[in-house]
Amino acid sequence: MKPATILLLPILGLSIQLASQQSLGDVARQTRSNKADSPHAKLVVDDDSTPLPKKSPFPGLEIDGLDNTEEIIKAMEAYRLSHTSEDFVATIRSWYDEYDSSLDHAITDQKIIRDRQYSRARGAQFSSIDRNNDPTQYQKRQIAEIRAEDNDRRRFEADSQLSKRIQQTFNRVRYYLSTKGHKFDWFQIRYANGTGTW
C-alpha cells in the first residue's frame, strides 16, 4: 500500500487521507456537519462602526415637478412639535447642508459652462488653414464642437432649474423658521453673484 497522502483543507479544518477506506460521500457528510457546527460571523454595530446614512424625515425636494415646498414645511413643523429643539435644529441643518451642496455644485457648473461659452465666442475655433489643409478633420471638429455646445446648453438649463428651485425653497423655509423664532447664521442662500445673508 502506498503511503497515505494528506490533503489539508484550511477553510473547513479537515484532513483527508486519500488512501483510507473513507468514501467521498462520507467526507462530504462530515464537511456539512462541521460547517453546521461552526459559528457564523455576526454583524456588530458599535461606536467604532461606520454610521449608516440617516434618512431625512422630510420629503425630497421636487426639482422637475410641481413645487412641494409646502409639503416640506408641514413635515418640518410636525417634526418640530414631536422632537426636542436640539433634534429639530440638527435635522434642519442636515437637510440644509444636503441641498446647499447641490446648489453649490450647480452654480459652479454654470460658471464653468459660461466661461467655456465665452471662450468660444472670443475667437474662431477653426482657422481657414485647418479648413483648407484637412477638410475631413475640420468637419469632425465642427461636429464635436456643436455637440459640446448642445451638451453645455442642456447642462446649463438643468443647473439653472435646480438652482432656482433650491433658492426658492430655502427662502420659504427660512421664512418659516423665522416665524418659529429660529434665525441661523449658517442658513445662507447661494446665488451666482455671491452668497445671500439674512
Residue pairs with C-beta under 8 A, 6 or more apart in sequence:
1 19
2 19
3 19
4 17
4 18
4 19
4 20
5 17
5 18
5 19
6 15
6 16
6 17
6 18
7 15
7 16
7 18
8 14
8 15
9 15
9 16
12 31
12 34
12 35
13 34
14 27
14 30
14 31
14 34
16 22
16 27
54 94
56 91
56 94
56 95
56 98
57 75
57 79
57 91
58 72
58 75
58 76
58 79
58 91
58 95
59 68
59 71
59 72
59 75
61 68
61 69
61 72
61 99
61 165
61 166
61 169
62 68
62 165
63 161
63 162
63 165
64 161
67 165
67 168
67 169
69 168
69 169
69 172
69 173
72 169
72 173
73 172
73 173
73 176
76 92
76 173
76 176
77 176
79 88
79 91
80 88
80 180
83 91
89 182
89 184
92 177
92 182
92 184
93 184
93 186
96 170
96 186
96 187
99 166
99 169
99 170
100 166
100 190
102 162
102 166
103 162
103 163
103 166
103 167
103 170
103 190
104 190
106 159
106 160
106 162
106 163
106 166
107 159
107 163
107 190
107 191
107 192
109 155
109 156
109 159
110 156
110 159
110 160
110 163
110 192
111 192
113 152
113 155
113 156
113 159
114 156
116 152
117 149
117 152
120 145
120 149
125 141
125 145
126 138
126 141
126 142
126 145
130 137
130 138
130 141
131 138
163 192
167 189
167 190
167 191
170 187
170 189
171 189
174 187
174 189
174 198
177 183
177 184
177 187
183 198
185 198
187 198
188 195
188 196
188 197
188 198
189 195
189 196
190 196
